Amino acid sequence: LVAPLIPGESADLSMTFYRGHDYRVILCGEEHLGELEFKIMDSKGNELFNNKDFEMTQDWDFSMTTTKRLVIVAGASGKTTTGQAAEEGCVNLIVGNRKTPKTGFY
């Protein structure tokens, strides 16, 4: 997902995540947008992850034990250290996956 945002706006990405797969979500954007926030929610709107709870990390790894449709919401807070006026910028959200490797004895 690539989205042009101004501080205070957000963009949603809804996709299916499959059982038995590992995922990595990475968020990046232009510096003038300030801190980038993202959260992962289930289809009912329950928050499963929020990067505010993890020192504003810009990436997160997780594994799926069941197949579910999830929504990733990404946004720009606009909290900058320079005090610049809000202007539009680009935010990128990358979702990578791989099949969970089997471990242990078969």
N, C-alpha and C positions, 0 to 999 in steps of 0.2 A: 504494500500500500504506500503510495506517495500522495501526500495531501498538502496543498497550500493552506496555511493557517495563519491567523493573527492571534496574539496572546489572548487567552480566554476561550478560544474555540477548541473543538475536539472533532475527531473523525472516528468512525466505527468500522471494524472489520469483522464480519461474521463468517465463520467457517467451521467445517466438521473436523474434529480431531479424533483419530482412530486408536482403538484399544491396541496395546502392544507396541506403541510407537513412542519415541522420545522426541521432545520438541524444544526448540530454543527460539525465544522471541527477543529481537534486538530493535531498539528505538534510537534514532539519531535525527538531528535537525540542525538548522542554522543557529549559531551562537546567540544572535540577537533576540531569539524567541524566549530565552531564559530557560528555566528548568523544564524538562520534558516529563510529563506524567503518563503512566499507562496502568490500566487495570484489566483484569480478565474476569469476565462474568459468565455465568451459565445462562441458558435460554430463559430462565425465570427472573433474571436480574440479580441473582445472588452473587455477591462479590467473592471470587475465589482467590484473587491476588491483587495487591495494590503496591506499586513501587514506593509509595510514600512510607510504607511500613518497613522498607528495606533500604533506607538511606538513598532513595531516589535512584536505585540501580537502573541502568539502561539496558539490561539483559536479564533473562530469566529462563532457566531450564526446568522442565517438568516431564513426567511420564503419564500416560493415560492408561487407566485400568479398565475403562469402558469407553465405547465410542459415544461422543457427545458433540453437539453443536455449541460452540462457545463464541463469545463476542469480546474482541479486544478493543478498548477505547483508548485512544492516544490523544494527548493535547499538550498545549504550551501554556505554562502558567503566566508568562510575562514578567516573572520576577528576575530582573537583571541586576547586575552589580554596577552597570554603567549609567543607569537612569535614563536611557534612551527612550524616545517615544515609540509606541507600538507600531510595528510595520509587519506586513505579511512576509512569511518565510516558508520554507519547505521542510516537512517532517516525513521521515521514512520509517516504515515499520516492516521488518523482515521476519518471516516465520520459516524456520527450517525444521526438517524432520528426518528421522531415520528409524528403521525397525529396531526395537529394543533387542540388544544382543542377549543370547541365552547365556546364563552364568551357572556355575555349579555343576552338579552331576545330572546326567540325562536319565 
